[in-house]
Each structure stands twice: as C-alpha cells, then as structure tokens.
C-alpha cells in the first residue's frame, strides 16, 4: 500500500498480508476505465516480461520494497519513521524532482467544529475547544524528512500517521495554522514517504535512467540478481 507505512517488513498497521497479491483483469478495467486499461495493461506486461527471472536483494535476502506516490522532497528513513533499524535500504534519499508534481503541495481548510469533531472521533475525549483548538495541539517530533512522528492532541500523544488518517490528509509532512477563523493545513507529498517515490522514479526513467539505476537510488545497498 503506497499510502500508509508498514510496521515491519511484512506489512502496515492493520493490514499488510491481507492485501491481494495482484488484481484481476476485470479489477484493473474497473480501476483504470476502458480507455486507460489497454495502455496500462501493456505497460504492466512489458514490465513483468522485462524483469522476468530477476529479483532485488539486500545482502542475500528479499527486502521490503516500500513505495509511495510523491515524497516531500526527501524520502524517509525507516529507522526514524518506524524505529526499525533492520531495514537499512529504506533511508532518506534525495527526491527533489517530486517538487513539480501537482500532488507535492496541498492546502486544506477545516471549519473549527469539523476539525475538532474529526479528532474526537479518532482519539476519544481529548481536551480541545472549538473556539481555539490549536491551543492544545503541538508537534512533539519530526523526522529528517520533516514528517510528523508524534503530535500532542488535546493531552493525548498520537503518531503523525494517525493524525493524518483522522483528517484524511495526503501526508504526515504537515503544517497547521489558523487563518481567517479556519484551520489551514499544508501538506507536502502524497503517501507515507518511505522507499521509492513513484513520481520521482517516473522522472528518472524519462531522463534515461534504467530500472536498476532507479532501484539503486531509492533502495541503497540493494542488488538485482537472477532468481535461483
């Protein structure tokens, strides 16, 4: 899932292994629509054929290849974002080529009442007033990619991803402020920010980078080897 970070190499909070291994032809047609299906399917078939018999490894094992849509300019470190030191191939990587993406920067406004209701629905009875909700909200920690790791919400400390999900925001790389009586939240990037940026990978490919170049950039220390 490109939208939410894994807890470990095996999946993300609340899901991971229960996701389908692939989509059927019918599901892809529904996802892409009739017009986009033919082109999209041909690209998938070409990608599968072009990588047949090749696997990505890290020191002899198969690494978890997390990915997301658009980074906040740099991808995140699993050590910082997840507190996991066992995925060194997921480290902060320069992806400033994501900046031109239409999904790089988003601005969302909330009425104060809706803002408080959403947070209470997600986190229970928290000490927030509808008159001045930001008075009791404070970022406790950010990682090197500027994503929120922990945020205090009305006396309760939650993760940046939990806060993001409660408000249905594009990213946990977020900044908030009261503007003209509303809560303005600015986000950078789309998705959890770990591993490969799909927008950045596409940019590299258009500049002539090979699949091996792209994977080496976003998953440092990995190698492509024949499947044995």
N, C-alpha and C positions, 0 to 999 in steps of 0.2 A: 504494500500500500504506500504510494508516494506521499500521502498526506499526513501520516502520523508516524512517529518514531517507534522502533522496536524496543522492547525491554531488554532483549538479548539477541543473540544471533538467530534465534528461532522465530521471532515474530514481534508484534507490537502489543501494547496493553489491550487486553480484552479480545484479541483476535489472533492474527498470525497464521497458525496452522489450519484454521477453519476456512481460510480463503480458498477459492478454487484454483487448481494448478493452471488452468487455461480456460479460455472462453470458446464456446462452440461457434460454428459458422453463423448460426441463427442469432446468437447473442451479439456477435460482432456487427451483424447487419443492423440490429436494433440500436447498438451503441453509436455506430458511425452514420447510419442512414444509408439509403440505396446509393446515393451519389458518391459518398466517401468510401463505401465498402470496397469496391474493386481496387482502387488505388492503394488503400490501406492494407488490404489483404495481400496484394502483390509485394508490397514492401516487407511485410512480415515473412512471407515465403522466401524472399530473397535473403533476408537477414538470417533466417533459420538455415538455409542452404549454405550461405557463406560462412557460417560458423559451425557447421556440422563436424563433430569429432574433436572440437576444441573446447577446453574448459579453462576458467580462470581459477588460479590457486594462490594461496598465500602460505609460503613455507610448507608446501605439500598438502595443505588442507583446502577445502572449499570455503571461501569467506562469504559472509552475508553481504550481499551487494545492495545496500540500501540506496534509494534514489528518490528524487523529488522533482517537482516541476520547475521551480525557479528559486535560486538562492537569494540571500540578502547581500550578495557581493562576494561572500566567502562561505564555503561550506563549513559544516560544524565538525567538531571533534567528538567522537563517541565517548572519550574519556571525560570531557567536560559535560556534554549534553546528557549522557546516560550514566555517568560514573562507572563506565565499563572500560577497564584497561586491557581487555582481551580482544579488542578489535582495532589494532593499530593502523589498519588500512583505511579506517574511517577517521581522517584527521582534517583539520581546517585547510582548505585548498582555495587558492585564488579563483574566483569565478565572476570577476567584474564584467565579463562580457554579458552577464544577465541584465545589466542595468537598462539597456534599451527595451527589454521586454515590457509589454503592456501590463503584465502581472507583477512587475517588480515593485511598484509603489501603489498602495491603495489607501484611500481615506474613507472612513466610515463614521457616520454620526448617529448617536443614540439619544433619544429623549431620556432624561434622568430616570423617570419612573420605569421605563422599559429596561434600562441598564441595570438598575437595582433588582428588578424582578428576575431577570435572567440569572444574575449572580446568586440570588437567594434560591432560585430553583435548582441551581447546580450545587451549591455549597451549604444549603440549610440556613439556619438563623444566624446570619452574620450582622455585625454592627455597622450598618450603612444607612445613612439618611438620604431620602430622596431630594432634599434641598442641596446637600453638598456631599455627594457620595465619594468624591476623590479625596476627601479629607482623611478617610481611613483606608486608602489604598496606596501601597508603596512597593516598588520593585525591590526585592531583597537581594537578588543576584542575577547577573547576566553572564553568558559565556563569551569566548573570544569573538564569536560571530555576531554579538550584540543581541542574541536571542534571550528572552527572559527564561531563567532557570526556575526561580521561585519568586512569588509575589504575595504579599500580605493583603488579604481581602477581608476587611472588617474583623480583624482579630484572628483570622484563620490563614495559615500559610499553605498555598497550593502551588502546583507546578505551572510553568508558563504554558504548557500544552493543555492543561486542564482549564486554565483561564481562557485560552484561545478557543477551545471547544465550547465553553459555556456561552461565548459571544459569537460563535461561528465565524471566526476571523481567518483570513488566509494564512497567517503565520504568527508564530510567537515572538518574532522580531518586531516588537510593537512599542509605541509611544502614545501616551494619552494626555489630554488637556481639556479643560472646559473652555468652550468657545461659544459665545452668544447664547448662554443658557443651555447648551447641549454638550454631551461628552463626545469629543472628537478623538478617534483612534487612528493613527497612521501605522501601517504595516509595511514591511519590506519582505519580498519573496513570497512564494507560494509553496506550502508544504513544510515538512519538518526540517529541511536543510541538511540532512545527513547524506553522505555519499555523492552520487552523481546528480548534477543538475541536468535535467533533460534539455532545457533551453541552451545551457552552456555547451552540452555535448553536440547539439544540432549546429550551433555556431562554429564549433571546432571542425565539424565534418564539412561544413560549407566552405571553410578556409583550407580544406585539403587534408586535414588530419585523418589518420586511419583509425579504425576501431581500437587497435592496440594502443595508439597514442592517447586516445580519449580515456580508455580504461586505466592506463598508467597514470594519467593526470589526476583522475578523481579517486582512484584506489591505489595510492602509493605503495610500492613494495610487492604488488601482485604480479603474476606472470600468466601468460597464456600457454597452455601445454596441451599435447594430444591426449584425448580421452583414452585411458587404458582399461 
